[in-house]
Amino acid sequence: MLPREWDDKLYEIALGQAGYFTAAQARDVGVRQVRLSQLHKSGDIERVSRGVYRLARFPISPIGEYVEASLWPQVRRPDVRGVISHASALAVYGLSDVNPAKIHVTLPKDMRVRRTVPRHLVVHYADLAPTDVRQVAGGIPATTPERTIRDVHAAHIGPALVRQAIEDGRRTGHLSLDSADRLERELLGTEPRTAQGAQKAEKRTHRRSARMSR
């Protein structure tokens, strides 16, 4: 490999990942671990966690921590990306006022992590269906809004935040009206707001009709 050829190869990988890349991705384009160590010593790249690096001169991205979290599992399984989930996915979509101190990521059930999990990560295990995952900003995989709300409800985040997430999802369009109504009924056991509004409108119509018929 030519002296600066590594720059173009790694930059091409990192460009769509907020400046981040994994050792496995580098290896796939011919950049070996010994070369990564040299680049780390020279300050060209930063080691952010085991097997995950960042181009030192790449602009800092507000989604960088999510990209790192999704790439971290590739140290063991290069074919797997972690899916941003639970409270972190709520934050990505802007649903509720939740502000998690750590990043929640979901991995397949058959991928049990034996090494130490970074302190800033919370790992969950679930076999997510393709319909449970979508790509968000920067190509980051995240659980869908509906799956996310079901997950945080199961994790006992509290009914107030669940209700707020549903209302925010309905208001912003992250949830369809049918999905929001279904979540309210199934998770909160309450009559959906849209249904309540329809019933009130129907009662008003009946009252007007009754007055007019008198």
N, CA, C and O of each residue as an XYZ file, in Angstrom:
856
protein
N       0.852     -1.196      0.000
C       0.000      0.000      0.000
C       0.882      1.238      0.000
O       1.839      1.307      0.772
N       0.583      2.220     -0.849
C       1.352      3.445     -0.923
C       1.228      4.238      0.370
O       0.248      4.072      1.097
N       2.220      5.114      0.678
C       2.274      5.799      1.963
C       0.969      6.448      2.410
O       0.599      6.319      3.577
N       0.262      7.140      1.521
C      -0.959      7.835      1.938
C      -2.224      7.171      1.401
O      -3.321      7.715      1.532
N      -2.067      5.999      0.800
C      -3.236      5.325      0.246
C      -4.243      4.980      1.338
O      -5.450      4.955      1.098
N      -3.729      4.713      2.553
C      -4.610      4.387      3.668
C      -5.612      5.514      3.918
O      -6.753      5.275      4.314
N      -5.150      6.779      3.673
C      -5.982      7.945      3.938
C      -7.264      7.889      3.109
O      -8.362      8.053      3.641
N      -7.117      7.659      1.807
C      -8.283      7.615      0.933
C      -9.194      6.446      1.277
O     -10.418      6.582      1.279
N      -8.595      5.306      1.567
C      -9.390      4.109      1.847
C     -10.195      4.258      3.131
O     -11.391      3.968      3.158
N      -9.536      4.710      4.192
C     -10.239      4.865      5.464
C     -11.231      6.026      5.417
O     -12.307      5.959      6.011
N     -10.857      7.089      4.706
C     -11.776      8.225      4.604
C     -13.056      7.823      3.882
O     -14.148      8.258      4.248
N     -12.916      6.998      2.865
C     -14.093      6.549      2.119
C     -15.041      5.759      3.020
O     -16.260      5.894      2.921
N     -14.465      4.930      3.905
C     -15.291      4.173      4.851
C     -15.936      5.103      5.870
O     -17.135      5.026      6.138
N     -15.107      5.987      6.435
C     -15.557      6.837      7.539
C     -16.520      7.932      7.092
O     -17.279      8.454      7.909
N     -16.502      8.284      5.816
C     -17.308      9.396      5.325
C     -18.791      9.213      5.646
O     -19.466     10.167      6.032
N     -19.297      7.992      5.488
C     -20.712      7.735      5.769
C     -20.982      7.299      7.183
O     -22.100      6.901      7.510
N     -19.955      7.369      8.044
C     -20.097      6.914      9.429
C     -19.600      7.959     10.419
O     -19.046      7.626     11.467
N     -19.806      9.236     10.068
C     -19.452     10.356     10.953
C     -17.985     10.340     11.359
O     -17.632     10.827     12.433
N     -17.120      9.779     10.499
C     -15.691      9.763     10.775
C     -15.191      8.518     11.472
O     -13.997      8.399     11.745
N     -16.091      7.582     11.766
C     -15.732      6.370     12.501
C     -15.545      5.183     11.547
O     -16.091      5.159     10.444
N     -14.764      4.211     11.999
C     -14.605      2.956     11.274
C     -14.116      1.902     12.252
O     -13.643      2.224     13.342
N     -14.232      0.648     11.859
C     -13.782     -0.441     12.723
C     -12.511     -1.066     12.178
O     -12.159     -0.899     11.010
N     -11.834     -1.789     13.053
C     -10.618     -2.504     12.632
C     -10.963     -3.517     11.548
O     -10.179     -3.738     10.625
N     -12.144     -4.133     11.663
C     -12.566     -5.110     10.650
C     -12.767     -4.437      9.297
O     -12.379     -4.991      8.269
N     -13.371     -3.247      9.287
C     -13.563     -2.521      8.036
C     -12.235     -2.107      7.429
O     -12.052     -2.167      6.213
N     -11.299     -1.683      8.290
C      -9.969     -1.312      7.798
C      -9.257     -2.523      7.199
O      -8.610     -2.429      6.156
N      -9.387     -3.643      7.870
C      -8.744     -4.871      7.388
C      -9.292     -5.275      6.020
O      -8.552     -5.779      5.175
N     -10.576     -5.056      5.806
C     -11.194     -5.417      4.531
C     -10.623     -4.632      3.357
O     -10.658     -5.103      2.220
N     -10.094     -3.427      3.624
C      -9.511     -2.632      2.534
C      -7.992     -2.651      2.567
O      -7.337     -1.839      1.913
N      -7.428     -3.597      3.344
C      -5.982     -3.798      3.322
C      -5.180     -3.048      4.354
O      -3.951     -3.050      4.301
N      -5.860     -2.393      5.311
C      -5.150     -1.684      6.374
C      -5.100     -2.602      7.595
O      -6.121     -2.837      8.241
N      -3.931     -3.112      7.903
C      -3.778     -4.089      8.973
C      -3.641     -3.424     10.336
O      -3.465     -2.210     10.441
N      -3.727     -4.252     11.378
C      -3.702     -3.746     12.743
C      -2.403     -3.010     13.057
O      -2.417     -1.993     13.749
N      -1.282     -3.521     12.552
C      -0.002     -2.867     12.833
C       0.015     -1.453     12.250
O       0.599     -0.541     12.835
N      -0.627     -1.279     11.097
C      -0.704      0.047     10.484
C      -1.642      0.951     11.283
O      -1.378      2.145     11.426
N      -2.725      0.395     11.800
C      -3.620      1.184     12.639
C      -2.892      1.674     13.887
O      -3.087      2.809     14.322
N      -2.062      0.824     14.453
C      -1.287      1.214     15.636
C      -0.345      2.365     15.310
O      -0.180      3.286     16.109
N       0.271      2.309     14.133
C       1.166      3.389     13.715
C       0.399      4.695     13.523
O       0.849      5.762     13.940
N      -0.758      4.589     12.889
C      -1.569      5.778     12.653
C      -2.096      6.366     13.960
O      -2.246      7.581     14.089
N      -2.372      5.501     14.917
C      -2.816      5.964     16.234
C      -1.680      6.710     16.936
O      -1.905      7.762     17.534
N      -0.480      6.177     16.866
C       0.676      6.822     17.503
C       0.984      8.171     16.866
O       1.400      9.104     17.553
N       0.782      8.274     15.564
C       1.091      9.521     14.850
C      -0.016     10.569     15.011
O       0.155     11.723     14.616
N      -1.150     10.163     15.592
C      -2.249     11.097     15.812
C      -3.199     11.235     14.644
O      -4.078     12.097     14.656
N      -3.033     10.397     13.632
C      -3.929     10.469     12.478
C      -5.314      9.893     12.782
O      -6.316     10.339     12.222
N      -5.361      8.903     13.670
C      -6.643      8.328     14.060
C      -6.716      8.252     15.581
O      -5.694      8.248     16.266
N      -7.944      8.192     16.096
C      -8.172      8.063     17.527
C      -8.840      6.733     17.801
O      -9.717      6.305     17.051
N      -8.432      6.085     18.862
C      -9.081      4.841     19.285
C     -10.145      5.209     20.292
O      -9.827      5.658     21.393
N     -11.419      5.024     19.932
C     -12.509      5.443     20.819
C     -13.002      4.299     21.708
O     -13.508      4.537     22.805
N     -12.857      3.087     21.245
C     -13.155      1.905     22.057
C     -12.490      0.729     21.360
O     -11.959      0.876     20.259
N     -12.517     -0.416     21.984
C     -11.820     -1.557     21.412
C     -12.346     -1.861     20.005
O     -13.524     -2.164     19.819
N     -11.446     -1.773     19.020
C     -11.797     -2.100     17.645
C     -12.516     -1.006     16.886
O     -12.852     -1.196     15.717
N     -12.765      0.149     17.520
C     -13.461      1.253     16.851
C     -12.550      2.483     16.869
O     -12.015      2.862     17.911
N     -12.390      3.089     15.710
C     -11.504      4.236     15.560
C     -12.243      5.403     14.915
O     -13.341      5.260     14.378
N     -11.596      6.562     14.990
C     -12.146      7.771     14.384
C     -11.017      8.556     13.734
O      -9.934      8.678     14.305
N     -11.268      9.090     12.538
C     -10.277      9.947     11.887
C     -10.130     11.225     12.698
O     -11.112     11.933     12.925
N      -8.916     11.524     13.136
C      -8.703     12.637     14.062
C      -9.090     13.989     13.464
O      -9.534     14.881     14.188
N      -8.926     14.148     12.164
C      -9.212     15.452     11.549
C     -10.629     15.541     10.989
O     -10.987     16.534     10.356
N     -11.433     14.509     11.221
C     -12.811     14.538     10.732
C     -13.651     15.414     11.665
O     -13.504     15.316     12.883
N     -14.526     16.263     11.126
C     -15.351     17.138     11.992
C     -16.144     16.329     13.022
O     -16.670     15.258     12.717
N     -16.218     16.854     14.230
C     -16.997     16.213     15.282
C     -18.474     16.227     14.888
O     -19.001     17.254     14.462
N     -19.129     15.087     15.033
C     -20.539     14.977     14.656
C     -21.407     14.802     15.899
O     -21.010     14.109     16.836
N     -22.590     15.424     15.918
C     -23.501     15.249     17.061
C     -24.049     13.831     17.165
O     -24.559     13.439     18.214
N     -23.946     13.059     16.082
C     -24.434     11.673     16.128
C     -23.282     10.678     16.292
O     -23.486      9.466     16.215
N     -22.079     11.194     16.518
C     -20.912     10.331     16.599
C     -21.026      9.225     17.638
O     -20.622      8.089     17.389
N     -21.579      9.558     18.807
C     -21.668      8.560     19.873
C     -22.610      7.418     19.490
O     -22.412      6.278     19.909
N     -23.628      7.727     18.697
C     -24.538      6.677     18.243
C     -23.871      5.788     17.190
O     -24.052      4.571     17.191
N     -23.103      6.404     16.299
C     -22.369      5.627     15.292
C     -21.390      4.678     15.979
O     -21.311      3.498     15.636
N     -20.650      5.202     16.946
C     -19.699      4.364     17.676
C     -20.402      3.185     18.341
O     -19.922      2.053     18.281
N     -21.537      3.456     18.971
C     -22.270      2.392     19.665
C     -22.743      1.321     18.694
O     -22.720      0.134     19.019
N     -23.168      1.730     17.510
C     -23.671      0.749     16.538
C     -22.534     -0.065     15.918
O     -22.746     -1.200     15.492
N     -21.328      0.510     15.864
C     -20.189     -0.191     15.277
C     -19.476     -1.100     16.274
O     -18.831     -2.070     15.877
N     -19.589     -0.796     17.548
C     -18.832     -1.523     18.575
C     -18.977     -3.049     18.501
O     -17.980     -3.743     18.694
N     -20.177     -3.612     18.228
C     -20.297     -5.081     18.174
C     -19.479     -5.733     17.069
O     -19.249     -6.941     17.112
N     -19.033     -4.960     16.077
C     -18.315     -5.555     14.958
C     -16.931     -6.058     15.335
O     -16.286     -6.749     14.546
N     -16.474     -5.723     16.519
C     -15.196     -6.263     16.978
C     -15.259     -7.784     17.002
O     -14.295     -8.466     16.654
N     -16.419     -8.304     17.420
C     -16.582     -9.753     17.471
C     -17.271    -10.301     16.222
O     -16.896    -11.352     15.702
N     -18.283     -9.573     15.749
C     -19.047    -10.018     14.585
C     -19.068     -8.909     13.537
O     -19.917     -8.020     13.600
N     -18.145     -8.949     12.573
C     -18.075     -7.885     11.569
C     -19.361     -7.706     10.765
O     -19.571     -6.659     10.154
N     -20.218     -8.723     10.765
C     -21.448     -8.644      9.986
C     -22.617     -8.042     10.764
O     -23.715     -7.901     10.225
N     -22.385     -7.686     12.029
C     -23.475     -7.204     12.888
C     -23.238     -5.755     13.290
O     -22.133     -5.381     13.685
N     -24.293     -4.942     13.185
C     -24.268     -3.599     13.744
C     -25.289     -3.530     14.859
O     -26.397     -4.053     14.735
N     -24.914     -2.888     15.942
C     -25.856     -2.704     17.022
C     -26.969     -1.764     16.599
O     -26.753     -0.860     15.793
N     -28.152     -1.975     17.140
C     -29.312     -1.142     16.818
C     -29.602     -0.221     18.002
O     -29.829     -0.694     19.115
N     -29.594      1.069     17.771
C     -29.901      2.024     18.831
C     -31.356      1.813     19.250
O     -32.252      1.768     18.408
N     -31.579      1.684     20.545
C     -32.907      1.281     21.006
C     -33.259      1.921     22.348
O     -32.508      2.726     22.899
N     -34.433      1.528     22.849
C     -34.917      1.955     24.159
C     -34.855      3.487     24.310
O     -35.216      4.210     23.381
N     -34.408      3.977     25.450
C     -34.440      5.417     25.699
C     -33.584      6.198     24.707
O     -33.889      7.348     24.392
N     -32.509      5.574     24.212
C     -31.656      6.264     23.241
C     -32.386      6.475     21.922
O     -32.232      7.518     21.287
N     -33.174      5.497     21.509
C     -33.956      5.660     20.284
C     -35.024      6.732     20.480
O     -35.297      7.505     19.561
N     -35.632      6.790     21.667
C     -36.580      7.877     21.947
C     -35.899      9.228     21.744
O     -36.474     10.139     21.149
N     -34.661      9.350     22.248
C     -33.922     10.610     22.118
C     -33.611     10.924     20.656
O     -33.684     12.080     20.239
N     -33.264      9.900     19.879
C     -32.970     10.101     18.459
C     -34.184     10.676     17.738
O     -34.049     11.585     16.920
N     -35.373     10.145     18.041
C     -36.603     10.609     17.388
C     -37.181     11.871     18.029
O     -38.076     12.501     17.467
N     -36.669     12.235     19.199
C     -37.211     13.393     19.903
C     -38.564     13.125     20.521
O     -39.412     14.016     20.589
N     -38.770     11.894     20.973
C     -40.038     11.514     21.589
C     -39.895     11.525     23.105
O     -39.140     10.728     23.662
N     -40.596     12.399     23.760
C     -40.577     12.590     25.220
C     -39.360     13.411     25.626
O     -38.521     13.764     24.798
N     -39.286     13.705     26.920
C     -38.179     14.502     27.463
C     -37.047     13.627     27.990
O     -36.176     14.107     28.715
N     -37.057     12.350     27.629
C     -36.038     11.449     28.153
C     -34.647     11.903     27.705
O     -34.460     12.357     26.576
N     -33.678     11.769     28.613
C     -32.296     12.163     28.322
C     -31.361     11.129     28.951
O     -30.777     11.379     30.005
N     -31.219      9.971     28.306
C     -30.440      8.881     28.910
C     -28.963      9.222     29.073
O     -28.351      9.834     28.198
N     -28.408      8.819     30.199
C     -26.985      9.069     30.460
C     -26.093      8.116     29.670
O     -24.926      8.414     29.414
N     -26.658      6.955     29.282
C     -25.904      5.981     28.507
C     -26.646      5.671     27.208
O     -27.836      5.958     27.073
N     -25.929      5.085     26.265
C     -26.529      4.739     24.980
C     -26.995      3.290     25.028
O     -26.225      2.386     25.353
N     -28.258      3.086     24.701
C     -28.844      1.755     24.690
C     -28.731      1.169     23.284
O     -29.083      1.819     22.301
N     -28.243     -0.050     23.202
C     -28.062     -0.710     21.918
C     -28.546     -2.149     22.035
O     -28.286     -2.813     23.039
N     -29.249     -2.635     21.014
C     -29.777     -3.992     21.015
C     -28.981     -4.861     20.058
O     -28.710     -4.470     18.922
N     -28.605     -6.055     20.532
C     -27.847     -7.029     19.752
C     -28.668     -8.306     19.607
O     -29.583     -8.543     20.394
N     -28.350     -9.137     18.605
C     -29.054    -10.423     18.468
C     -28.854    -11.296     19.705
O     -27.832    -11.201     20.384
N     -29.835    -12.141     19.989
C     -29.776    -12.977     21.181
C     -28.591    -13.936     21.175
O     -28.068    -14.279     22.235
N     -28.160    -14.373     19.983
C     -27.063    -15.335     19.922
C     -25.690    -14.680     20.009
O     -24.670    -15.359     19.888
N     -25.658    -13.369     20.219
C     -24.386    -12.659     20.301
C     -24.149    -12.182     21.723
O     -24.296    -10.997     22.021
N     -23.784    -13.099     22.588
C     -23.516    -12.735     23.977
C     -22.111    -12.146     24.090
O     -21.136    -12.768     23.666
N     -22.012    -10.960     24.658
C     -20.739    -10.257     24.774
C     -20.001    -10.739     26.010
O     -20.492    -10.609     27.132
N     -18.827    -11.291     25.797
C     -18.035    -11.813     26.920
C     -17.008    -10.801     27.417
O     -16.552    -10.883     28.558
N     -16.647     -9.850     26.564
C     -15.687     -8.843     27.008
C     -16.425     -7.732     27.756
O     -17.655     -7.680     27.759
N     -15.669     -6.861     28.376
C     -16.258     -5.777     29.155
C     -16.981     -4.792     28.247
O     -16.431     -4.324     27.250
N     -18.210     -4.490     28.606
C     -18.990     -3.519     27.845
C     -18.543     -2.119     28.244
O     -18.417     -1.841     29.436
N     -18.300     -1.228     27.283
C     -17.923      0.152     27.636
C     -18.930      0.774     28.591
O     -20.128      0.508     28.504
N     -18.444      1.589     29.485
C     -19.298      2.158     30.534
C     -20.444      3.009     29.996
O     -21.475      3.155     30.653
N     -20.264      3.564     28.812
C     -21.298      4.456     28.278
C     -22.364      3.706     27.491
O     -23.248      4.333     26.907
N     -22.297      2.372     27.463
C     -23.272      1.580     26.722
C     -24.120      0.716     27.656
O     -23.650      0.256     28.697
N     -25.376      0.506     27.265
C     -26.254     -0.472     27.907
C     -26.684     -1.430     26.806
O     -27.270     -1.010     25.808
N     -26.395     -2.714     26.984
C     -26.645     -3.702     25.941
C     -27.919     -4.488     26.253
O     -28.099     -4.988     27.363
N     -28.795     -4.586     25.258
C     -30.001     -5.410     25.330
C     -29.891     -6.493     24.259
O     -29.140     -6.350     23.294
N     -30.643     -7.573     24.436
C     -30.613     -8.672     23.463
C     -32.031     -8.962     22.980
O     -32.953     -9.145     23.776
N     -32.181     -8.998     21.671
C     -33.483     -9.323     21.060
C     -33.248     -9.620     19.588
O     -32.356     -9.047     18.962
N     -34.044    -10.506     19.050
C     -33.988    -10.792     17.614
C     -35.013     -9.894     16.927
O     -36.197    -10.220     16.856
N     -34.542     -8.780     16.435
C     -35.430     -7.790     15.835
C     -35.788     -8.183     14.402
O     -34.927     -8.592     13.622
N     -37.064     -8.051     14.074
C     -37.500     -8.280     12.692
C     -37.088     -7.079     11.846
O     -36.923     -5.980     12.376
N     -36.920     -7.272     10.546
C     -36.565     -6.141      9.674
C     -37.539     -4.970      9.801
O     -37.146     -3.812      9.656
N     -38.807     -5.274     10.073
C     -39.808     -4.220     10.208
C     -39.681     -3.453     11.525
O     -40.339     -2.430     11.712
N     -38.832     -3.945     12.446
C     -38.620     -3.276     13.730
C     -37.474     -2.274     13.679
O     -37.216     -1.578     14.661
N     -36.784     -2.196     12.540
C     -35.572     -1.373     12.438
C     -35.684     -0.443     11.240
O     -36.203     -0.815     10.188
N     -35.183      0.781     11.425
C     -35.087      1.713     10.301
C     -33.761      2.469     10.380
O     -33.148      2.565     11.443
N     -33.335      2.996      9.252
C     -32.117      3.801      9.207
C     -32.474      5.248      9.523
O     -33.406      5.810      8.947
N     -31.722      5.842     10.446
C     -31.951      7.243     10.793
C     -30.736      8.055     10.336
O     -29.940      7.570      9.532
N     -30.588      9.248     10.825
C     -29.516     10.144     10.384
C     -28.154      9.456     10.401
O     -27.794      8.782     11.365
N     -27.410      9.639      9.323
C     -26.082      9.049      9.250
C     -26.091      7.560      8.991
O     -25.064      6.899      9.146
N     -27.243      7.015      8.595
C     -27.310      5.587      8.330
C     -27.294      4.722      9.573
O     -27.037      3.521      9.489
N     -27.568      5.318     10.731
C     -27.553      4.565     11.986
C     -28.812      3.711     12.080
O     -29.914      4.220     11.874
N     -28.671      2.419     12.390
C     -29.870      1.589     12.590
C     -30.488      1.863     13.964
O     -29.788      1.893     14.976
N     -31.788      2.060     13.982
C     -32.503      2.303     15.240
C     -33.835      1.572     15.189
O     -34.407      1.373     14.117
N     -34.316      1.178     16.345
C     -35.647      0.564     16.385
C     -36.686      1.601     15.974
O     -36.527      2.794     16.232
N     -37.743      1.129     15.336
C     -38.802      2.035     14.901
C     -39.455      2.697     16.111
O     -39.357      2.174     17.221
N     -40.114      3.829     15.920
C     -40.775      4.488     17.054
C     -41.733      3.563     17.809
O     -41.731      3.555     19.040
N     -42.549      2.784     17.095
C     -43.493      1.907     17.791
C     -42.758      0.832     18.585
O     -43.085      0.588     19.746
N     -41.774      0.190     17.971
C     -41.011     -0.832     18.695
C     -40.285     -0.206     19.885
O     -40.204     -0.813     20.953
N     -39.759      1.002     19.703
C     -39.050      1.688     20.783
C     -39.952      1.926     21.982
O     -39.558      1.679     23.122
N     -41.154      2.403     21.727
C     -42.083      2.687     22.823
C     -42.480      1.402     23.544
O     -42.615      1.392     24.768
N     -42.665      0.327     22.794
C     -42.967     -0.958     23.430
C     -41.790     -1.426     24.292
O     -41.989     -1.980     25.373
N     -40.579     -1.203     23.814
C     -39.393     -1.626     24.563
C     -39.242     -0.846     25.869
O     -38.969     -1.434     26.915
N     -39.420      0.481     25.811
C     -39.247      1.260     27.044
C     -40.381      0.979     28.021
O     -40.183      1.047     29.234
N     -41.558      0.666     27.511
C     -42.660      0.280     28.395
C     -42.315     -1.018     29.111
O     -42.527     -1.141     30.317
N     -41.780     -1.994     28.364
C     -41.392     -3.270     28.965
C     -40.247     -3.096     29.958
O     -40.108     -3.883     30.894
N     -39.426     -2.064     29.753
C     -38.304     -1.790     30.654
C     -38.724     -0.920     31.838
O     -37.880     -0.492     32.626
N     -40.033     -0.657     31.964
C     -40.599      0.092     33.098
C     -40.049      1.513     33.188
O     -39.618      1.963     34.249
N     -40.072      2.204     32.055
C     -39.595      3.591     32.058
C     -40.597      4.508     32.751
O     -40.250      5.613     33.166
N     -41.830      4.050     32.873
C     -42.849      4.847     33.555
C     -43.936      5.308     32.596
O     -43.647      5.714     31.470
N     -45.204      5.243     33.049
C     -46.329      5.589     32.166
C     -46.322      7.031     31.688
O     -46.799      7.311     30.589
N     -45.795      7.953     32.485
C     -45.801      9.369     32.082
C     -44.952      9.576     30.831
O     -45.373     10.256     29.895
N     -43.758      8.987     30.816
C     -42.889      9.132     29.653
C     -43.425      8.350     28.460
O     -43.290      8.789     27.318
N     -44.031      7.196     28.719
C     -44.627      6.421     27.629
C     -45.747      7.227     26.982
O     -45.832      7.298     25.756
N     -46.604      7.831     27.797
C     -47.697      8.639     27.262
C     -47.144      9.825     26.471
O     -47.634     10.148     25.388
N     -46.122     10.463     27.026
C     -45.530     11.608     26.334
C     -44.923     11.192     24.997
O     -45.048     11.906     24.002
N     -44.266     10.032     24.981
C     -43.665      9.542     23.743
C     -44.736      9.270     22.689
O     -44.553      9.582     21.512
N     -45.845      8.694     23.115
C     -46.941      8.414     22.181
C     -47.522      9.721     21.643
O     -47.755      9.857     20.442
N     -47.753     10.678     22.539
C     -48.323     11.955     22.110
C     -47.362     12.691     21.168
O     -47.792     13.279     20.175
N     -46.067     12.656     21.481
C     -45.085     13.298     20.600
C     -45.021     12.594     19.254
O     -44.902     13.239     18.212
N     -45.100     11.256     19.280
C     -45.083     10.505     18.030
C     -46.269     10.815     17.156
O     -46.136     10.929     15.938
N     -47.440     10.955     17.771
C     -48.662     11.310     17.032
C     -48.533     12.719     16.452
O     -48.890     12.962     15.299
N     -48.019     13.641     17.267
C     -47.927     15.046     16.845
C     -46.914     15.246     15.723
O     -47.161     16.019     14.797
N     -45.772     14.554     15.797
C     -44.698     14.747     14.820
C     -44.834     13.868     13.581
O     -44.137     14.075     12.587
N     -45.728     12.893     13.643
C     -45.869     11.988     12.506
C     -44.966     10.782     12.560
O     -44.975      9.964     11.640
N     -44.178     10.651     13.625
C     -43.345      9.446     13.774
C     -44.222      8.208     13.980
O     -43.812      7.090     13.670
N     -45.426      8.418     14.505
C     -46.404      7.339     14.657
C     -47.633      7.679     13.834
O     -48.078      8.827     13.811
N     -48.178      6.679     13.160
C     -49.463      6.900     12.508
C     -50.526      7.016     13.594
O     -50.307      6.586     14.726
N     -51.671      7.592     13.255
C     -52.741      7.723     14.240
C     -53.190      6.351     14.745
O     -53.470      6.180     15.931
N     -53.254      5.386     13.844
C     -53.658      4.035     14.245
C     -52.640      3.432     15.213
O     -53.019      2.808     16.204
N     -51.349      3.618     14.929
C     -50.308      3.069     15.808
C     -50.354      3.726     17.180
O     -50.241      3.050     18.203
N     -50.521      5.046     17.199
C     -50.582      5.763     18.471
C     -51.784      5.309     19.293
O     -51.669      5.097     20.500
N     -52.939      5.158     18.639
C     -54.130      4.695     19.349
C     -53.933      3.294     19.905
O     -54.320      3.005     21.037
N     -53.328      2.424     19.099
C     -53.102      1.043     19.528
C     -52.158      1.003     20.734
O     -52.385      0.241     21.674
N     -51.113      1.811     20.709
C     -50.170      1.840     21.827
C     -50.851      2.341     23.101
O     -50.599      1.807     24.181
N     -51.699      3.346     22.992
C     -52.402      3.845     24.174
C     -53.287      2.775     24.792
O     -53.312      2.596     26.010
N     -54.009      2.071     23.938
C     -54.911      1.028     24.454
C     -54.117     -0.111     25.087
O     -54.428     -0.545     26.196
N     -53.090     -0.598     24.384
C     -52.376     -1.794     24.832
C     -51.416     -1.520     25.988
O     -51.281     -2.355     26.883
N     -50.755     -0.380     25.984
C     -49.731     -0.116     27.004
C     -50.253      0.669     28.197
O     -49.805      0.462     29.325
N     -51.188      1.561     27.954
C     -51.686      2.422     29.038
C     -53.090      2.064     29.476
O     -53.547      2.505     30.531
N     -53.787      1.256     28.664
C     -55.139      0.854     29.023
C     -56.117      1.997     29.039
O     -57.096      1.968     29.784
N     -55.867      3.012     28.223
C     -56.742      4.171     28.181
C     -57.342      4.332     26.790
O     -56.818      3.814     25.804
N     -58.441      5.054     26.737
C     -59.074      5.344     25.456
C     -58.201      6.340     24.706
O     -57.861      7.385     25.260
N     -57.832      6.053     23.472
C     -56.965      6.961     22.712
C     -57.541      8.363     22.613
O     -58.757      8.546     22.564
N     -56.653      9.352     22.584
C     -57.084     10.736     22.504
C     -57.880     10.993     21.228
O     -58.862     11.736     21.241
N     -57.452     10.375     20.128
C     -58.163     10.598     18.871
C     -59.580     10.056     18.964
O     -60.515     10.665     18.444
N     -59.744      8.910     19.627
C     -61.077      8.332     19.784
C     -61.923      9.201     20.700
O     -63.112      9.405     20.457
N     -61.294      9.714     21.761
C     -62.021     10.598     22.659
C     -62.509     11.834     21.919
O     -63.643     12.279     22.095
N     -61.614     12.383     21.078
C     -61.987     13.574     20.317
C     -63.130     13.288     19.374
O     -64.032     14.112     19.219
N     -63.104     12.120     18.738
C     -64.177     11.754     17.805
C     -65.503     11.611     18.552
O     -66.545     12.049     18.066
N     -65.457     10.992     19.744
C     -66.678     10.814     20.520
C     -67.248     12.162     20.952
O     -68.462     12.365     20.911
N     -66.380     13.084     21.364
C     -66.858     14.407     21.782
C     -67.470     15.156     20.609
O     -68.504     15.809     20.744
N     -66.809     15.050     19.444
C     -67.342     15.717     18.254
C     -68.708     15.150     17.881
O     -69.608     15.886     17.478
N     -68.853     13.812     18.023
C     -70.125     13.173     17.702
C     -71.213     13.640     18.659
O     -72.345     13.877     18.239
N     -70.878     13.777     19.953
C     -71.854     14.249     20.936
C     -72.283     15.679     20.627
O     -73.458     16.022     20.753
N     -71.310     16.523     20.217
C     -71.653     17.904     19.888
C     -72.603     17.957     18.695
O     -73.541     18.753     18.655
N     -72.328     17.076     17.713
C     -73.202     17.025     16.535
C     -74.611     16.612     16.915
O     -75.586     17.180     16.423
N     -74.720     15.608     17.805
C     -76.036     15.151     18.261
C     -76.778     16.271     18.991
O     -77.984     16.437     18.810
N     -76.056     17.045     19.820
C     -76.695     18.118     20.577
C     -77.214     19.207     19.635
O     -78.315     19.731     19.808
N     -76.377     19.537     18.615
C     -76.822     20.554     17.653
C     -78.051     20.075     16.892
O     -78.988     20.842     16.671
N     -78.046     18.792     16.488
C     -79.187     18.251     15.753
C     -80.454     18.267     16.606
O     -81.547     18.555     16.117
N     -80.282     17.947     17.907
C     -81.432     17.933     18.811
C     -82.021     19.336     18.972
O     -83.240     19.503     19.003
N     -81.150     20.340     19.074
C     -81.633     21.725     19.224
C     -82.376     22.180     17.972
O     -83.407     22.848     18.043
N     -81.818     21.797     16.824
C     -82.442     22.213     15.573
C     -83.790     21.553     15.336
O     -84.640     22.116     14.646
N     -83.997     20.376     15.895
C     -85.253     19.640     15.688
C     -86.354     20.077     16.635
O     -87.507     19.672     16.485
N     -85.998     20.908     17.616
C     -87.010     21.362     18.581
C     -87.934     22.419     17.967
O     -88.842     22.911     18.637
